[in-house]
């Protein structure tokens, strides 16, 4: 059954008037006259059956019922605006993928040339951000997220089971003669904010007590990419996973002095909304990503 809808122009005029607390400023934003804004608001008031503003000399004050109504319609109008802008900008032969900056640089970057050579007509947009994407507000088709894979609003395909590994440069290993995990009390721990698992790793695989663990020298980075680079330069030992250090392991720039790996309850998943269906172009990128992921062995090396 079709539900009656208020006039859309009136909703837009009302929303702008509340934000600016002024018909004049709302009119400037909407490129119409203040009188036209006032008329649209009056239409909405008639449709609702109650006043939205208290109109006083040189002052416009929204009523309590008006503010409650605004709080309910403003998110919907913002969502309509974002979806419309995304549809306006995007062409049918383009696709956007969101993933973390480190994953984009260390895993996707070296492989993306293969996709471009296979599908030269597809325009690929990479949204490299450490903030989880909002599919409702952003023009993104697919995303790779590091989480438990449980979200009823998303289709999720496992790409890589995560586990924490300890890594360092060969020279750092040799200079500290690392043969036993308890020797880590005398090294520098490189801490990456996305991998805050040092205490868990040390508690599980060493006999270093909690008080002594707090005394170990640490170096902090807000990005795993920077933490990995510091380890390559021989500045300490870092926690990461095989997915992010494939090239470094192949080239021998990083080694794993101890074969202790800490499993996590989070993994890397390729995700996208269950509705609406993916476009044909997005399906092509999805299938290519899953094929790339299937080539990763247990050590994270292709």
N, C-alpha and C positions, 0 to 999 in steps of 0.2 A: 504494500500500500504506500502510495506516495505521500510523504509528509510535507505540509506547507513550509516554505522557506521564507525568511525575511529577505528584503531587498539587499543584494550584495553591496551595492554602492553605499547604502545606508550603514551597513556594518563597517565598511572601510572608513567612512567619515567619522563614525562614532569611535572606533578604535584609535584613530589619529587624534581626535579631539581629547580623549582621555590622556593619552601619552603627553600631549603638549599643554593640557589644561587651557586650551585656547582654540576658538574656531579660526582665528586669523592664522595662527601658525600651522594648524592642520590644513587650512586652505593653501598656504604656501607650499607645503609638502605635496599636496595632491594636485596642485596647479589648477585650482578652481577658486571661485570667490568665497569669502566668508559667509555670504548669504546662502550660497549653494550648500555649503557644509551644514549650516543651521537647518536648512530645509530637509536635507537628507536625515539628519538626526531626528527631526520632528516626525518624519515618516516612520522611522524605527520606533519612536515612542508610541505612535498611534498603533503600530502593528503589535507591540508588546502590551500596550494598555497601561503603562505607568511612566512617569518622568524619569529620565536618565541624568539630567543635570538640574542644578539650581542656578538659574540665570540671574545674576546680580550685576550692578553697574561695574564695568571693568573687571569683573571676576566671574569665572566659570567653575562651578564646583560639582563634581560628580556625586550623585546620590549613593546611598549604601546599596540599594538594589542595582543601581547602574554599575557600581564597582564589582559586585558579585557577577553580574552578567559579563562584564569586561574580562574578568579572570578566567571565564569559561570559554569565551570565543577567541581571545588573543592567541593562545597556542594553536588553535585550528587555522586561523588566518595566516600565522607564520608558517605553518606546515604547507598550506596551499601555495604561499609565495615561494617557498624553497623548492617545492616539487615542480612548480611551473617554470621557475628559473632554470632548474636542472634540465627539464625537458626542452626548453628553448635553446639551450646551449649545446646539448648533446646531439650528435648525428648518429644514424643507425649503424655506421661502420666504426664507431668508437667504443671503447670499454675502459673502465676505470677500476684499478685494483688498489686497495689500501693495505699497508703492512708497516711494521716498525722500520725505523731508519736502519738499524743494524741488519735486519733480515733482508731489506731491500739492497743494501750494499754488499753483504757477504754471500747471500744465497741467490737472490733473484738476478742481481746485476750481471754476474758472469754468464747467466743462461738466457737472458732476454734477447740477445742477438739471434738465437735459434728461432724464437717465436717470430721475430720481425722478418727473418729470411723466409720462413714458412708461410707467413700471412702478411705480405707487404701492404695489402689494402686496408688492414685494420689499424686504426689509430689508437695507440695504447697510452693511457694516462696513469702515472704512478703517484699515488698519494702516500708519501713516506712520512708517517707520523706515529709517535708513541702513544697517542691518545686513541682509544677505541672508536671506530667510526660509528656515526649515527646514520643508519641507512634511511631514516625518515627525513632527515634534514640535509643530507649531503648527496651529491651526484656520484655515488659509488656503486658499482655493480657487485664486486667481490671483495672480500677481505681475508687476510690471514691473521687469526687471533691466537694469542697464547692464553688458554683458559681450560676449563674442565670439559668443554664440549657440550655443556648442558644449557640450552637456551631454546625454549619452545617456539620463539619467533624466527629462529634461523635453521636453515639446513646446514649441517656441519659434516665435513669430510676430513678424517684424520690424515695429516700430512707427515707428522713426525712425533713419536713418543719422546718426551723430554726426560733427560737425566743429567745430573750435574757432574761434570768432570773437572779434575784439577789439571791445569796446564801451565807450562812455562817454557822459556827458551832453552835450547840445549846447553848454552853457555851458563845460564843461571843454575840449571840442574847440576852441572859439573862443578861450578864454583862453590856450591854449598854441599856437594857430594851427597845429594839427596838419595837415600836408599831406604829410609824408614819414615813413615808419615809423622812420627813424633818429632822429627827434626824441624817441622814447620814452626815450632815455637821461636825459632831464630831467623825466620825469613820475613819478607814483606808481603802481606796479603793485599792483593788488588781487589777492591770491592766495587762491583758494578751494581748500581741501584736496582736494575731489573732482576739481578741474581743475588738477593741478600741471604745466601744460604751457608755462609762460612761457619757459623756456630753449629748448625746442624751437621755439616760435613765433618768438622773437627770432633764433635761429640761422638759421632758414630764410628769414625775410622782412626781415632787417636786416643791416647790415654791422657792427653793434656786436659787438666781440670778447668772448670769454668773461670776461676780467678786468673789463671795463667793465660787462658785464651784472650781475655780482655787486655792483656799486656802486650800482645803481639802487635808489631808495627803494621799499620794499615795505610792504604792509599785509596781514596774514594773517587769514583767517576759516576756521572749521571747517565752515561750511555755505555752499553756493552762494547760498542765499536771502539771507543777510546780505551777501555780497560784491556781489550785484546791487544791493541797496538802497544800499550805500555808493557804487557807481558812479552811481546815480540822483541821489544827493546831491552829486555833483560832487567826490568825494574821490579820484578816480583813474580808471584804465582797468582793465577786468576782462575775463577770458576766460570765455566761456560758449558756449551754442549757441542757435539760434533758437527751439528748443522751449520753453526756459525764460524767454524774454523777449518772447514774442509781444505781450502787452499793452503793454509798455514801448515796443516799436518802433512799434506802431500809434499810441500816444498821443504819440510823439515825445520820450519821456522819456530814451530811449537812442538813440544813433546808432552807425553803424559807419564810423569815419573812413577805414579802409583796407579794400579788398575782398580781403584775404588771409585764406584759410581753411585751417586745418590739419586734414586728415582723420585720423580715429582708427581703430584696429582694434577699437573697441568701439562698440556701438549699443544702442538701447533695444529690448528684446524683451518681449513678453507671454508668460509662461511658466506652465506647470502640469504636474503629474506625468502621465506617460503612462498610469498605472494607479493607482487605478481610474478609470473614465470620469467626466468632469465631470457634475455634476448639471444638470438642465434650467435651474435658476436661474443657475448659474455660466455655462452656455452663452449665456444671454441677455446677461449682462454682458460676456462675451468678445466676442460679435459686435458689441455696441455700442461697445466700446473700439476694435476694429479699424476700425469705420466712422468713428469720430472721428479715428483716426490717418490714414485715407485722405484726409481733408480737409485735411491739412497739406501745404502746397506746399514747394518747395525752400528757401524762405526761412524756413520754420517758422511762417508766418502763415496763419491760416484766413480 
